Amino acid sequence: MSDARDSIVDVAVIGGGPVGLHATNKAALMNHSVIVFDAGQRYSRVLFVPRIDNLPGIVESISGRELLKRMRVQLQAHGAKVRILDETRVAGVERKGDLFVLRCEKLKNKTVTGTSEHIARSIVIATGNIDRQPEIDGSIRPILPYADRGIAIYCILCDGHTLPGKTVAVIGHTDESAWVAIHASKFAKKVTLLTHGKRLFEGDVVDNKRRQETVKAMDRAGIEVVGSEIKELFGLKEDLFGVKLADGSELKFDRGLVALGFFKVQNEVAIEMGAKLSSDGFVETDDDMRVLDKRGDPILGVYAVGDITTDWKQIPVGWGDAETAILHIHAEYLWKD
């Protein structure tokens, strides 16, 4: 149950995406007080997702923006048990006995306009990660309108089902990008890998045996590799993904698939708390979603859920993480008070 002192909340959720909000709802349903820190739109991948189709019980496709709107409306039913601080970044966390002090910064247009401190009994980190965007003519902006419309997608596991009968351009040059293209070929009519001015495998650490396996798999899938740099995109009005290349050629596809990996795993808070990271920067946890320290032991009272722990990019997977974390927090820390 909640502490009698208003200055202490049971659960601090860092991250206001769908996984953080689900953790918030679950904690409130278990009769715990929750404070949510949402750093803002530029830190949330889901706001740029035009359609989500794998949510149980929701028949129609739903945008990420609409999903967050509905989840926030749901939280209003909990009244004062839930408090959301928008445009608020957690700048640091300090453990004091059984409690955590969170030092926060209020943001406006990336500028800090104020600071505050909040005390919590437990922490759930749901800060996710950010996709790497292709730079076209020196800017990431050209791809964004195509992403907003769902003409450019970022997750074959999320959106592969939208590709049957379509031609697809996969942007990337690494071994991982090549395998995304191979996976896409299981859905799409035709897949072309655009290495955007890079050589295939350039900068990759994979060995020759792996490269040979990848090339053979691409050949079996009929994947063409185009190496010329993308200079311009076109086709937005026609619902097409068109590319103008440095060699003067133009290609048209039904869809683009960005396969450049992550620009950033937003793991700063977890790092400050001594978290163990995978080689890709994901926060490692135990089966109860407790964050592990560098020795592999759980950091008591600290949990990580969703895309900060894995590259699966699946909202229902993150929701399962959130359920696990909150139930463990409830059983181990809060219900006996």
C-alpha positions in Angstrom: 0.0 0.0 0.0 1.0 3.6 -0.4 3.2 5.3 2.2 1.3 7.8 4.4 3.8 10.5 3.4 2.7 12.1 0.1 6.3 12.7 -0.9 6.9 9.0 -1.3 5.3 6.9 -4.1 5.3 3.2 -4.4 6.4 3.0 -8.0 8.3 5.4 -10.2 8.0 4.6 -13.9 10.6 6.1 -16.2 9.2 6.3 -19.7 5.7 7.2 -20.9 5.4 4.8 -23.9 2.9 1.9 -24.1 5.0 -0.4 -21.8 5.6 2.3 -19.2 1.9 3.2 -19.2 0.9 -0.5 -18.9 3.2 -0.9 -15.9 1.5 2.2 -14.4 -2.0 0.8 -14.9 -1.0 -2.5 -13.4 0.5 -0.9 -10.4 -2.5 1.3 -9.8 -4.8 -1.7 -10.2 -2.8 -3.3 -7.4 -3.6 -0.2 -5.3 -0.2 1.4 -5.4 0.7 5.0 -6.0 2.7 5.7 -9.2 4.5 8.6 -10.7 5.4 8.6 -14.4 8.2 10.6 -16.0 7.7 11.1 -19.7 10.6 12.9 -21.4 8.5 13.8 -24.4 7.6 12.9 -28.0 11.1 12.9 -29.5 12.1 10.0 -27.2 9.1 7.8 -28.1 9.3 5.5 -31.1 5.6 4.5 -30.9 4.3 8.0 -31.7 5.6 7.5 -35.2 4.1 4.1 -35.8 1.1 4.5 -38.1 -0.5 1.1 -37.6 -0.4 -1.6 -35.0 -2.2 -4.9 -35.7 -1.2 -7.3 -33.0 -3.0 -6.0 -29.9 -5.4 -8.5 -28.4 -9.0 -7.6 -28.6 -8.5 -4.5 -30.8 -9.9 -5.5 -34.2 -9.0 -2.4 -36.2 -5.5 -1.2 -36.9 -4.5 1.5 -34.5 -1.7 4.1 -34.6 0.8 4.4 -31.8 -0.4 7.9 -31.1 -4.0 6.7 -30.7 -2.8 3.8 -28.5 -1.1 6.2 -26.1 -4.1 8.5 -26.0 -6.4 5.6 -25.0 -3.9 4.3 -22.4 -3.8 7.7 -20.8 -7.6 7.9 -20.7 -7.5 4.5 -19.0 -5.2 5.9 -16.3 -7.5 8.7 -15.5 -9.8 6.2 -13.7 -7.2 5.8 -11.0 -7.4 9.4 -9.9 -4.7 10.7 -7.6 -3.0 7.3 -7.4 -1.3 8.1 -10.8 0.6 11.2 -11.6 2.2 11.8 -15.0 5.0 14.4 -15.4 5.2 15.3 -19.1 8.4 16.7 -20.6 10.3 15.6 -17.6 13.6 13.7 -17.8 15.1 11.7 -15.0 18.7 13.1 -14.8 19.9 10.9 -11.9 18.9 8.4 -9.2 20.3 7.9 -5.8 19.5 5.1 -3.4 18.9 6.1 0.2 18.3 3.0 2.3 15.1 1.3 0.9 14.1 4.3 -1.1 15.2 6.0 -4.3 15.6 9.7 -4.9 15.0 10.7 -8.5 16.5 14.0 -9.7 14.4 15.4 -12.6 14.6 18.1 -15.1 11.6 19.9 -16.7 12.2 20.4 -20.4 10.9 22.8 -23.1 12.4 22.5 -26.6 15.3 20.6 -25.1 16.0 23.3 -22.6 15.9 22.7 -18.9 13.4 25.0 -17.3 13.2 23.6 -13.8 14.3 20.8 -11.5 12.6 18.6 -8.9 13.1 15.6 -6.7 10.8 12.7 -6.1 11.1 9.7 -3.8 9.9 6.2 -4.7 10.1 2.7 -3.2 10.7 1.0 -6.5 11.7 1.9 -10.1 10.6 0.6 -13.4 12.7 1.7 -16.4 10.8 1.7 -19.7 12.8 4.2 -21.7 13.1 2.0 -24.9 15.4 2.9 -27.8 15.5 5.0 -30.9 15.9 3.7 -34.5 18.8 4.8 -36.7 17.4 6.8 -39.6 19.0 7.0 -43.1 20.7 10.3 -43.9 19.6 11.4 -47.3 21.4 14.5 -48.7 22.8 15.0 -45.2 19.5 14.9 -43.2 17.2 12.3 -41.6 14.2 14.4 -42.4 13.4 13.1 -45.9 12.4 9.7 -44.5 10.1 10.9 -41.8 7.0 11.7 -43.9 7.2 8.2 -45.4 7.5 6.7 -41.9 4.5 8.7 -40.7 2.4 7.2 -43.6 3.6 3.7 -43.1 5.3 3.7 -46.5 8.6 3.3 -44.7 8.6 0.7 -42.0 11.2 -0.3 -39.4 10.3 -3.7 -38.0 9.8 -6.8 -40.1 8.4 -8.6 -37.1 5.8 -5.9 -36.6 4.9 -5.2 -40.2 5.9 -8.1 -42.4 2.3 -9.1 -42.7 1.6 -5.9 -44.7 4.1 -6.8 -47.4 2.6 -9.7 -49.4 2.4 -8.9 -53.1 4.5 -5.8 -52.7 8.0 -4.7 -53.8 10.2 -3.7 -51.0 13.4 -1.7 -50.7 15.4 -2.5 -47.6 17.9 0.2 -46.6 21.1 -1.1 -44.9 24.5 -2.6 -45.6 25.3 -4.9 -42.7 24.9 -8.6 -42.2 21.9 -7.8 -40.0 20.4 -5.7 -42.7 20.9 -8.5 -45.3 19.0 -10.9 -43.0 16.2 -8.5 -42.6 15.9 -8.4 -46.4 16.0 -12.2 -46.4 13.2 -12.3 -43.8 11.2 -9.7 -45.8 11.4 -12.0 -48.9 9.3 -14.5 -47.0 6.4 -12.0 -47.2 7.1 -9.6 -50.2 6.9 -10.2 -53.9 10.4 -8.8 -54.6 13.1 -7.4 -52.2 16.0 -5.1 -53.1 18.7 -4.2 -50.7 19.8 -0.6 -51.0 23.2 -0.2 -49.3 23.1 3.6 -49.8 26.6 4.2 -51.0 28.2 1.6 -48.7 29.7 -1.8 -49.6 27.8 -4.8 -48.4 29.2 -5.8 -44.9 31.3 -2.5 -44.8 32.4 -2.1 -41.2 30.9 -5.4 -40.1 32.7 -7.8 -37.8 31.2 -10.9 -39.2 33.7 -13.5 -40.5 34.0 -14.7 -44.1 32.0 -17.9 -43.4 29.1 -16.0 -42.2 29.3 -13.6 -45.1 29.3 -16.4 -47.6 26.2 -18.0 -45.9 24.5 -14.6 -46.0 25.2 -14.1 -49.7 24.0 -17.6 -50.6 20.8 -17.0 -48.7 20.3 -13.7 -50.5 20.8 -15.4 -53.8 18.2 -18.1 -53.0 15.8 -15.3 -52.0 16.4 -13.5 -55.3 17.5 -10.3 -53.5 19.2 -7.7 -55.7 21.8 -5.4 -54.1 22.0 -1.8 -55.3 25.0 0.1 -54.0 24.5 3.7 -55.3 23.8 6.4 -52.7 20.2 7.5 -52.2 20.0 11.3 -53.1 16.3 11.9 -52.9 13.0 10.2 -52.1 9.7 10.6 -54.1 6.3 9.0 -54.4 4.6 10.1 -51.2 1.5 11.3 -52.9 1.2 8.1 -54.9 1.8 5.9 -51.8 5.1 4.7 -53.2 8.7 4.6 -52.0 10.7 6.1 -54.8 14.4 6.7 -54.7 16.7 8.8 -56.9 20.2 7.5 -56.8 23.6 9.1 -57.3 24.2 7.1 -60.5 21.2 9.0 -62.0 18.8 6.1 -61.9 15.3 6.1 -60.3 13.6 3.1 -58.7 10.1 2.7 -57.4 8.9 0.3 -54.7 5.7 -0.2 -52.8 7.4 0.0 -49.4 10.7 0.9 -47.8 12.1 -1.0 -44.9 14.8 0.7 -42.8 17.2 -1.9 -41.4 20.0 0.3 -39.9 19.6 -0.9 -36.3 19.4 1.4 -33.3 20.7 4.9 -33.0 20.5 4.7 -29.2 19.4 2.4 -26.5 18.2 4.8 -23.8 20.0 3.1 -21.0 21.5 6.1 -19.1 19.5 5.7 -15.9 20.2 2.0 -15.8 23.9 2.6 -16.4 24.0 5.1 -13.5 22.5 2.5 -11.3 25.3 0.0 -12.2 23.3 -2.2 -14.7 24.9 -4.9 -16.7 24.6 -4.4 -20.4 24.6 -6.7 -23.4 27.1 -6.2 -26.2 24.4 -4.2 -28.0 23.7 -2.0 -25.0 20.5 -3.6 -23.8 19.9 -3.8 -20.1 20.1 -7.3 -18.7 17.5 -8.5 -16.3 16.5 -11.7 -14.5 13.2 -13.6 -15.1 11.4 -11.1 -12.8 12.6 -8.2 -14.8 15.0 -7.0 -12.1 18.0 -5.2 -13.4 21.2 -7.1 -13.0 24.4 -5.5 -11.8 27.8 -6.1 -13.4 28.3 -9.2 -11.3 24.9 -10.6 -12.5 23.1 -10.0 -9.2 19.7 -8.3 -9.1 19.6 -4.6 -8.1 16.9 -4.7 -5.5 13.9 -2.5 -6.3 15.0 -1.7 -9.9 13.3 -3.2 -12.9 13.6 -2.8 -16.7 10.9 -3.6 -19.2 10.2 -3.4 -22.9 12.6 -2.4 -25.7 15.4 -1.3 -23.4 15.9 -5.0 -22.7 15.5 -6.5 -26.1 15.3 -5.8 -29.9 12.0 -7.7 -30.3 10.2 -4.4 -30.8 6.8 -5.9 -29.8 4.4 -4.0 -27.6 2.7 -7.2 -26.2 6.1 -8.6 -25.2 6.8 -5.4 -23.3 3.4 -5.6 -21.7 4.3 -9.0 -20.4 7.5 -7.6 -19.0 5.5 -4.9 -17.2 3.1 -7.4 -15.7 5.9 -9.5 -14.4 7.8 -6.5 -13.0 4.8 -5.0 -11.2 3.6 -8.3 -9.8 7.1 -8.9 -8.4 7.2 -5.4 -6.9 3.8 -5.9 -5.3 4.7 -9.3 -3.8 8.2 -8.5 -2.7 8.1 -4.8 -1.6 4.7 -3.3 -1.2 1.8 -5.5 -0.3 2.9 -6.4 3.2 3.1 -2.8 4.4 
